[in-house]
């Protein structure tokens, strides 16, 4: 398998954008408890691998803020 760095970068950008959108939605919906809500969402068993990566990035984003 040949790794294409452009595709990897584009996928990373898409994941980062979705994580920022999720963080904004959680802040609007939960306010100060957004980080706890993101961690609770991360523990759900029905998340796909993509969703898990997005939620992990969302938690990192919310921890920085």
MOLIN-V927892 format. One record per helix or strand of 3 or more residues. SS is the DSSP state (hx for helix, st for strand). FROM is the first residue (numbers start at 1). TO is the last residue. Records with the same first field share a line. If there is no record, write none. Layout:
SS->FROM-TO + FROM-TO
This chain:
hx->5-42 + 49-64
